[in-house]
Amino acid sequence: MGGVMSGLSEAFPPKPEFTAQDVPDLNGKVMVVTGGNTGIGKETVKALLQRNARVYLAGRSQEKCEAAISDLKRQTGNEAIFLELDLSDLKSVKAAATEFQRKETHLHSLFNNAGVMGPPVGELTAQGYDLQFGTNVLGHFYFTKLLLPTLLKTAQAEPVFKARVVNTSSGGHLMGSLDFNTFRTSPAREKLGSFGLYNQSKYGNVVFAKELTRRYGDKGLVSTSLNPGSIKSDLQRHMPKWLLFFLASPFIPGQDFFFYEPWYGALTQLWAGTSPEGAGFGGRYLIPWARMGKALESTTDPALGKQLWAWLEEQTEQFEMRSIGRT
């Protein structure tokens, strides 16, 4: 019953008390937002630019990202920096981290915001992983791992703000778990289905965020996970049309029943990644709009966190060894 009530509270949150106007001045702060060209990510970049942060907008398509950067400059007067990043290809992830570290010596907040939801089950990453787990979890893990030296250096230099990794999960994690047999092509993966695989990836985001806190929280790194809310975005492009129609059907004229505008979705991650109180959120799970929540209890199991971390480390180390072998 508690899980049902928690899910309802996250799906139909009260009026936000924290807004984009509450983001403090971020002059001198360096931030990265993955998937920053659309939806929640774009609204996050917008709020950061309005508060004078130096923002890297990371995404796959240079054309789409540069269009978003141009639009955001018109809105804010400030310009984000394009960082080419395809989270479904570990080679691209490594190149993006290298490019960022070539330009910057500090990173105050990393918003692991990008994601994919509900693609055909047959779709895989460049290295053959399930597209959703490979993008949403493995890709973000590798990006974070490569940027850890910069994050930890920043945390040491800024003991008040600290350094933050904000991991965008979903209320869908409440229906998830981890089956390591489904991370690559297998009968178990086919059986789980596209949206089961999505829930699993969002569960993985929470487990990763908690384990990151265990390993680096005492070094000044603040890792959080969150449900941004039910937001209208490109993320729903693979959802069945009948379901989208139902969820968007207004009980109140002019207002969707279930989906909110993207700016709402940015609030919780802005709270985690910029607010003074956010420096104390390490290991916490946040819910819409900018509230403390409670993740599924099993996501906090240290043994599971260690197991997932070991698997993620093994995959990225194997990739690096193969990369060396090809040079």
N, C-alpha and C positions, 0 to 999 in steps of 0.2 A: 504493500500500500504506500509505503514511504517513497518508493521509486516512482510510482504513478503521480503522486502529489508533486514530487520534485520535477518530473517531466512537464507537468501542467504549468508549474511556476516558471519554468524556462521558456515554454512555448507562448505563454501569455503573461509577460512580465508587467510590473507596475510602471508608471511614468518614470523616466530616468531622472535621477538626482544629479548625476555627473553628465556634463555635455562637453562638446568640443571646445566650448568657450572656457572650460575649466582646465584645459591643458596649459601647463605653465610655459613661460618663455624657454625655448630650447636652443637659444643662440650658443654656438660652440659644440652642440651635441650632433653626433653622426649616427644615422639610423638607416637600416635596410628593411624594405618591405617586399617580400616575395609575392608575386601575383598582384603587383601594385597598379596595374593598368586598367583594372575594371572592378566594379562592385565594392565590396568591403575594403579591399586593398587600396583602391583609388581614393576612397573617402578617408582612409587612414593617412595616406600620403598628403592629401589636401590639408588635413588638420595639422600635421607635422610642419608642413611648409608655412602655414599661417602663423606658426609659433617659432619660425626662423631656424628650424633644424636643417642640417645638411642631409638630404634624403636621397638614397639610392633606390630607384624603382626597378625591381628585378623581374624580368619576364622573358618569355620565349621569343615573341615576335617583336623585332625592332620597330617595324612599321606601326604596330598597335601601341607599343610603349611610347614611342615618340609622339604619336597623336595624343595620347593621354598626358604626356609631359607638357605639350603645347597648350592643351586645354587647361591644365592645372595652373600654368603660368598666367594665363588670362584671368583665372579666378583669384589667384593669390598674390601675383606679382613676383613670386619666387619660382625657381626652376629646379626640378628634380634631375637626377643624373641617371641615365639609362645603364643598367647592368644586365647583360645578356645571360639568362639562366634558364635552362630547361631541366627541371627537376627529375624528369623521366630518363635522363641520360647522365650517368655519373661523370662522364668525360666533361660534359658541359658544366656540371656542378663544380668540378675541380678548377676549370678554367675561370669560372665566375669568382670563386674565392681568391684565386691568384690575382685576378685583375683588381678586385677590391683592395687587397692587401698591398698591391703595387701603388695604389693611390692614397690609402689611408693608414694611419698608425693606431687609430682608436675606433671602437664601435660601442656605442652606448646602449642601443636597443636593436635587436634582431627580431623582426616580426615574421615568424614562419607562418605566413597567412595563406599562401597559394594552396590549391587543392583541386582534385578532380573527383566527381561523384557520378556513379552509375553508368559508366561506359559499357559497351559490350564486353562480356566476360573474356572473349578471345584476345582483347587488346593487352599488350605487354609493353614493358619499358625497353629501352635500347639494350639492356643487359639481360632481358628475359624474365623479369619479375612481374608479378601481377601489377597492372598499371596503377591501381589505386594505392596499394601498399608501397609500391616502389616509388611513387611520386610523393604521396602524403607523409610517409614515414621515413623510408630509406633515404630518399633524396634530401629531405630536410635534416635528417641525422648527419649525413655526410657534409652538407653545407655548414652545419653548426660545428661539427668536429674540426673542420678545416679552419674555421674562424675562431676557434677557442683561444689560441694564443693572443689574438687581438682583444677578444672579450675579457680575458683574465688580466691583461695589461691595463685595460680601461678600468676594470673593477678596482685594481690596486691604486690607480691614480685618482679615482673618484669614489672614495669610501662612503660618501653620503648618497649620491645617486646610484652608485654601484653600476653593474652592467646587467642587461636584462635580455632574456630569450622568451618571447611570447609565442606560444604554440596554439594555433587555432584548431580546436577540436570541434565537437558537435554534440548536441543532445543525443545523436545517434549512437554515441559510445555506450549509452545505457543498454543498448541491445547487442553489444559486441562482446568479443572475447578474442583470444589469440590462438589460432591453429597454425602452427609453423609449417604444416604440410600444404597450406594453401597459398604460401607466398610466391610459389612458382606454379607452373602448369601441373595439374594433378586432378584426379577424379573428385577429391575432396573440395578443391577450388571450384570446379564446375557445379558441384552440389550446393555450395554456399551461395552462389548467385551474386549478381552484380551489387545489389544493395546490402547484402550480407557482408560482402567484401568491403564496401564503403564503411559500414559500422565498425568492422574490424580495424580498419585503418585509423578511424577516429579514436577508438579504444587505444590503439597503439600510440597515438599522439599523447594521450594522458599518461600512459605508462612511461614513455620516454621523458616527458617533462618532469615527472616525479624522480626518475632515476638520475637525471641531470642535476637535480637539486641535491640528491644524496652524495654525488661525486664532487660537486663543485660549489655547493652552497656556502661552505665554510671559507671559500676563497673569494667571496663577494659576488658570485654570479647568482642572479635571481631568475629562476625558471618557473614559468606558470603555464597552465593550459586553461582553455576556456571554451565555452559555447557562445558564439557571437549572436545567436538568435536565429529565427526563421526569416531569412532575408531574400528579397527578390534579386536574383543575380543570374549570370551565365551558368552557374553551378547546376541549375535545374534543367539544363538543355537535354539531358538524357532521361528525365523523368517521363512516365507515361502522360500523354496529353489529358486523359480523363482525370488523372490525379491532380495535375496542375490546375485544371479547370475547377475542380472541387475546392482545393485549398485556396484558390484566389477568388472564389465566389463571395461577394460581399454580403454580410448580414446588414451592414450599415452602408448606404449609398456612398460611393467614392472611397471606401476603405476596404482593403482585402481582409478576408476572414483570418488568414494565417500568416501571410507574408508582410514584412515591413520594408521600408525604404533602406537602401544600403547604408546611409549615414548612421542609422541606429546600430547596425552591425559593427561599426568601427568603435563604438563607445567603450565597450568592455576591454578591448585590447589597447586602446589609448589610455585607459585608466591603469592597466597593468604596466604599460611600457613607458609612461611619462610622469605619472603623479608622484608626489613625494611619498605618499603612503605605499605606493607600489613597491618601494624598496624593501618592504617587509612581507611581500606576498610569496616568497619562495616556497615552491611545492604545492601551492594552492590551486584549486579549480574554481574558476569564476563563471558567473552566469549573467544573462541579460537582466537589466542593463547596468553594468558596472556594480555587480553585487557578488558577495561571497557565496559559493555553492558547495555542493558535496558530490564528488565523482563517485562512480560505482566503486564499492569497497574493494573489490578484487584488483582494481588498478593500482592500489597502494601496496600490494604484496612485494616486499623486497626481493624475494626469490624470482618472481616473474620479471621484475625490472632488470635484475642481473642477467636473466636468461635472454631477454630481448636485446639488451645492450651487447651481450657477447655475440649474438647472431648478427647484429648490425655491424659490429666491428669486424667480424669474420668476412662479411660480404665486401666491405670497403677495402679491407686489406688484400683480399683476393683480386679485386679490381686493380688495385695499385700494383700488385705483383705482375698481373697480366700486362698492364700498361708499360711497365719497365721492360718486360720481355719483348714487347713490340718495337722498342726504340733501339 
